[in-house]
Amino acid sequence: MESKRGKHWFYWFTFAVAVIFVYKTLDSWKAITDWLGGFFSLLMPFILAILVAYIFYLPAKKLENLFQMAPTKWVQKHARTFSVLGVYLVAFIILAVIIKFLVPSVSKSVIELVENLPGYYQSATQYLNELPEDSILNKVDVKGMIHNLQQIEVSQFLQVDNLSGYAKGVIGIATGIFDLFVMVIVSIYILLERKQILQFASKLSSALFKGKANQKIRNYFRKTNEIFYQFIFSQMLDAVVVGTLMAVALSIMKVKYGVLLGIMIGVFNIIPYFGAIIAVVIAVLITLFTGGIPQALAMLVVVIVLQQIDANIINPKIVGSTLKLSPILIIFAVTVGGAYFGILGMFLSVPIVAMLKILILDYVELKNMRNIQEQNQNE
């Protein structure tokens, strides 16, 4: 009797503690989310380092195999070190070439675009003022929006209250440079010690899970690796192909800032669905101001044709059918990932959802099989 009473009071005590915990959590939700946001920002260099090491893993492994076949034993002994240094050397050379030849042209276009923005602004204002009263643009009060923009004074950005914000921006740039340095160093160490890291993960899995469970963990790890690796490399390669095609096509059409707009569309194309749409809208608006309506419409047709070629021919060849996700799932993944984790979340959310889909389908299939077995046993 005393035992049942003790269990009864323990149950209610546990329930009361759980209610208090939930209440305090909801009451302090903003503080918790702020702490989690700060903690995630602190971990960002290490997360990016893992991502960079993950991307460089396959090239480093193949280069290590080549060094291991060298006739000198000393080179064979330090094959991993030479492979990691070689991969980063190639990456820095590619980055230097981009900075040398591509960045000057793009930066010149950006500077020219920014300098010409007041002129484009005046042209847009004049065009809107000449519109008839029943125009659709007047119905959405575009003139009112532009009037509000005209009321903004540049002097307010030079107030003392805003100077601290500018100082924080400078500090943020310095912090970003430091985070970049940490990312490179950590990614190098991850590649150098990848064998020890994988061995530890294997031992940990064997210690925590036994038999079939451990084997399933290993299988899911292998599937996750395949999905992430194929998605990351295929999206990056597809972005390069699309960006190059767009830049060449827009340059042939003599679209102003054609190279800049083509590269922008290629970079945004990394983000499924939303990226291409946002980039095309921006490109069309810029071309509308710089080349007029006919050139903007022509550019839109060319971009849509190239996007369809990419979606139906190039992307399926590069990406393949590993993800097998419906458009609804992809849009949902990109929306949620972007809302909580920014651009990186938009990029990585798709393979994460693909892996979750595999886990859920396997679980559902297992439960259905068990239900069928139980029904057969009952019969």
Secondary structure, DSSP 8 states (H G I E B T S, - for coil): -HHHHHHHHHHHHHHHHHHHHHHHHHHTHHHHHHHHHHHHHHHHHHHHHHHHHHHHHHHHHHHHHHHHTSS-HHHHHTHHHHHHHHHHHHHHHHHHHIIIIIHHHHHHHHHHHHHHHHHHHHHHHHHHHTS-TT-HHHHTTHHHHHHHHHT--GGGGGSHHHHHHHHHHHHHHHHHHHHHHHHHHHHHHHHHTHHHHHHHHHHHHHHH--HHHHHHHHHHHHHHHHHHHHHHHHHHHHHHHHHHHHHHHHHHTT-TTHHHHHHHHHHHTTSTTHHHHHHHHHHHHHHHHHHHHHHHHHHHHHHHHHHHHIIIIIHHHHHTTSS---HHHHHHHHHHHHHHHHHHHHHHHHHHHHHHHHHHHHHHHHHHHHHHHHHHHH-
